[in-house]
């Protein structure tokens, strides 16, 4: 019954053996929840679809939905490659993710409060002490500083993948300045514009209220009354790769986008320089790393920062979102302890699975890792963006030997995980002019205010566009898809 | 409003206005050159003079190339070594807009961005070769669209005021230079050739988008003095010096930072100079008056940058592109 009548765009689609496909149970058989959506999408022929895909790309370019390429002096910009075929998530799956993400972010928030407060967890998990207090990510000057409003992880992006059985697993927590949410909204605008009929029938939950929720969250943690608070977005400037997103958020929240040089601190209060003199700032949604926030506190050589900002923060006169010092909680080694944190702080069992992780600082784990390098993914704990990794199954003998020596020299710097066969999603391959399976991940966004966490129903589905690739990062050939969370039964 | 943002607004307005003006002058001159019976040099040299690019151009192509309309147009359209080329000006305009994307409305940003992408496309190159008039028209229409969208899609608030202030001061400078250069050039022509002379004054009006407004005021009576007086003093023509500087003055009063008055005083004095009586003295000339006005406008911009943006050297295009 479920076999699609029309061959069309998706007729010859078949997922790779041994992977879980997001939209199809088997070749020609859509998952039951997505039957109607895929029927409509698949009714087009390849030529129609190629035209829509080109329209979508043109729209993104014209709107300037781009990221800057660092290496180019003139600031070349590229659009993040976009595939118009959506990644769809059923209402049931989403309800599970939502509960799991809320739980995880709540536990991570309590962990940060503990680390910068009584440090109770170290009594129970002595190994953690080193991973937390022994890194540059821990900011001792913030010990016993309670952030205004009591929130530390205002905005988080939790990266999820789906294994061979279709189980969602947390791959990584991003609790500092997670980016990409603007693409969630821009991708949605393009989907609605380019294929309104399919979209309308798919019964998709909205994402466009995110900026309003973010503004509300930020005002709610102001040291001043919300209605009298000035909120700003702090950007390093137009040559930052996420600059588009900074302008997007400022524009859609209706707040000012400031550069560090626009701000100054006087008497532990933060002000913005305006054409009519200084104006007090209460909440800074900062998209600058901790290291570059304040040259007085961190890097004296930094030209980016605002001198005295950390003093103003410690005095409780300004809210920084996210709070400085969050890096200790989304570190790749600390990740291994998150299920225990959930049990410790919430007395609950973790709702979301994560990827089993071998911490090379433990002798037993290290020995196992060194014996099984060709089966494992080894990650340096201080690298991001897919760099500093060994993909065991695809590696050469030399690469494995190199990592073996690196692990032996600095075991604390490395963790390893079994390679999870990422799920695939039908994706347009422009070179072949047809739809093919490509691996995807998912980054949902969670806002946390004094009332607790809220999960945006959607997220950024990143896709490894190259055939056979596992790397979804936009800096290395990744693209994105619109993520359609289906409405529940009404 | 953040001073840095104000400065980008101001320069965004200036670059867009300047690009539109360049496209208009090139378009009008190209049409004039077809049948005015003027030498190529009489047509194209004044264009270089209007944009202050004679020496720059001569250094690159030699002074004798001033009579080569194609080279002049190429120089002012594509040559990124020339600070006056439209390709470079559009880049500046877009960089300024990109620096304040949260301020410029989405509609305006899209027009600016698309036009920037267009002028760097093969399509634009082909249009330039195939249909020059259409090329200039495409540029002008989109720039005018953007100038109109500013007023109709943005809050009528400080950012728009700074954009408009930039537009008005830039436009005053453009009208003054176009009038000065052409007025001077036409006076050099042998007297008595009524038809040619009329054609030239009409061309000058077209180069300022002023042909129809002038005719409505003068019902076909075209004289050099009337055209000059119209472009200088007509209170209701949106490109006359009087209109531009008066409206710039209004924005200055609105935006003035507390405790400053230098720019405002300069602007008041400028408006005082710009009265029809200024030409009634026997020694007074249009060129003399225009020189005064152009110098005073330059001083005003320097003063304004210092008082409003906290900068003293903001007239250079490099600094504006930051």
Interface residues (C-beta under 8 A of the other chain):
Chain A: X61 X62 X63 X64 X233 X238 X244 X247 X248 X250 X251 X256 X257 X258 X259 X261 X262 X272 X273 X274 X275 X276 X277
Chain B: X1 X2 X3 X4 X5 X6 X95 X98 X99 X100 X101 X102 X103 X106 X109 X110 X113 X114 X117 X158 X255 X257 X258 X308 X309 X310
